[in-house]
Amino acid sequence: MISRRSFLTTGSALAALAATSTLGGRAMAATFPVTYTDAEWHARLTENQYLVLRQNATERPFSSPLHEEMREGIYTCVGCDQYVYDSKTKYYSDSGWPAFYEEVAEGIERGPDPVYGEILPEVHCANCGSHMGHVFNDGPEPTGERHCINGLGLNFIPA
């Protein structure tokens, strides 16, 4: 299985992602409890958050302060405040992105990435459809999963 780090270190991966990502992908085709117009999303989010959450881009590795965050608390979706991850499932993966081995029940949905299909299974917010990141099968027990999540898509609320 390809690691996120090796996949994204190729210069063409980010260029292809930026050039081909659209809201027409599988995750964005669904209806979600929280919806906004494109103009409303632009007003609610920074430009970088918009690119990640609404256009399926990926932030630069090691750019998020949440990568190093190890305090107890909860993580919510920047787009709608949906509870998506608990700090109890966070671990330091040295991948460059916040990593979790399990999501909060009903917090996210999984599916093929709109650009990369099953090569990089996507996770998105179950409440607003925002792109959160991808799941890899090289994480710790008990799930064996590594949810590589863009810090730009998360709020951290300390316990």
C-alpha positions in Angstrom: 0.0 0.0 0.0 1.3 3.4 -0.9 2.0 5.8 2.0 0.5 9.3 2.0 4.0 10.7 2.4 5.5 9.0 -0.6 2.3 9.8 -2.7 2.4 13.5 -1.8 6.1 14.0 -2.1 5.8 13.7 -5.9 5.4 17.2 -7.3 2.8 16.1 -9.8 0.5 14.7 -7.1 -0.4 18.1 -5.7 -0.6 19.7 -9.1 -2.9 17.1 -10.4 -5.1 17.3 -7.3 -5.4 21.1 -7.6 -6.1 20.9 -11.3 -8.7 18.1 -11.2 -10.5 18.4 -7.9 -14.2 19.4 -8.2 -17.3 19.3 -6.1 -18.7 16.8 -8.5 -17.2 13.9 -6.7 -19.1 11.2 -5.0 -18.9 12.7 -1.5 -20.1 16.1 -2.7 -22.9 14.7 -4.7 -24.8 13.7 -1.6 -27.2 15.9 0.4 -25.9 16.7 3.9 -27.7 18.2 6.9 -25.6 21.3 6.7 -25.4 23.0 3.3 -24.2 26.4 2.1 -23.9 28.0 -1.3 -20.4 28.3 -2.7 -20.4 32.0 -1.8 -21.3 31.1 1.8 -18.5 28.6 2.0 -16.1 31.2 0.7 -17.3 33.6 3.4 -17.1 31.1 6.2 -13.6 29.7 5.4 -10.1 31.0 4.7 -8.9 30.4 1.2 -6.8 27.5 2.3 -9.6 25.9 4.3 -11.9 26.3 1.3 -9.4 24.5 -1.0 -9.0 21.6 1.4 -12.6 21.2 2.6 -14.5 22.1 -0.6 -12.0 21.3 -3.3 -10.3 18.2 -1.9 -6.8 19.7 -1.8 -4.2 18.7 0.8 -2.3 21.0 3.1 1.5 20.8 3.1 2.9 18.1 5.4 4.0 19.3 8.9 2.2 22.7 8.4 -0.5 22.2 10.9 0.0 22.8 14.6 -2.5 20.1 15.2 0.0 17.5 14.0 1.9 18.0 17.3 -1.2 18.5 19.5 -1.5 15.7 22.1 -3.7 17.2 24.8 -7.0 15.6 25.7 -10.0 17.0 23.9 -12.2 16.7 20.8 -11.7 17.6 17.2 -14.6 19.1 15.2 -15.1 19.9 11.5 -14.2 23.5 10.7 -17.1 23.7 8.2 -19.9 22.9 10.6 -18.6 22.0 14.1 -19.5 18.3 13.8 -17.6 16.1 16.3 -15.3 14.0 14.2 -12.4 12.7 16.3 -11.5 12.2 19.9 -8.0 12.8 21.2 -8.1 9.3 22.7 -7.6 7.9 19.2 -5.0 10.4 18.1 -1.4 9.3 17.8 1.9 10.7 16.4 2.4 9.0 13.0 5.3 11.2 11.7 3.3 11.4 8.5 3.0 15.2 8.5 -0.7 15.3 9.3 -2.8 14.8 12.4 -3.4 11.0 12.6 -6.2 9.0 14.3 -6.8 5.3 14.3 -10.6 5.7 14.6 -13.3 8.3 14.0 -16.2 9.2 16.2 -19.4 7.2 15.4 -21.4 9.0 12.7 -18.9 11.9 12.6 -17.4 11.1 9.2 -18.3 9.1 6.1 -15.9 7.1 3.9 -15.8 6.6 0.2 -13.7 6.6 -2.9 -11.8 9.9 -3.4 -13.4 12.0 -6.2 -10.0 12.2 -7.9 -8.1 9.0 -6.8 -10.9 6.6 -6.2 -10.0 3.6 -4.1 -6.3 4.3 -4.3 -6.8 6.9 -1.5 -10.1 6.3 0.3 -11.5 9.6 1.4 -13.1 10.6 4.7 -15.5 13.6 4.7 -17.7 15.1 7.4 -21.0 13.3 7.7 -22.7 16.6 8.5 -21.5 19.0 5.8 -19.6 16.8 3.3 -16.3 18.6 3.8 -13.2 16.7 2.8 -11.2 15.8 5.8 -8.4 13.5 4.5 -7.7 9.9 3.7 -7.5 6.5 5.4 -4.5 4.1 5.2 -4.1 0.6 6.4 -0.8 1.1 8.3 -2.1 2.4 11.6 -1.9 1.0 15.1 -4.2 -1.5 16.8 -7.0 -1.9 17.5 -8.1 -0.8 14.0 -4.9 -0.9 12.0 -6.0 2.3 10.3 -4.3 5.7 10.0 -6.7 8.5 9.3 -4.5 11.3 7.9 -6.5 14.4 8.4 -5.9 17.9 7.2 -5.4 20.2 10.2 -7.0 23.0 8.2 -10.3 21.0 8.4 -10.2 20.6 12.2 -10.9 22.7 15.3 -9.4 21.4 18.5 -11.4 21.9 21.7 -9.2 21.0 24.8 -10.9 19.0 27.6 
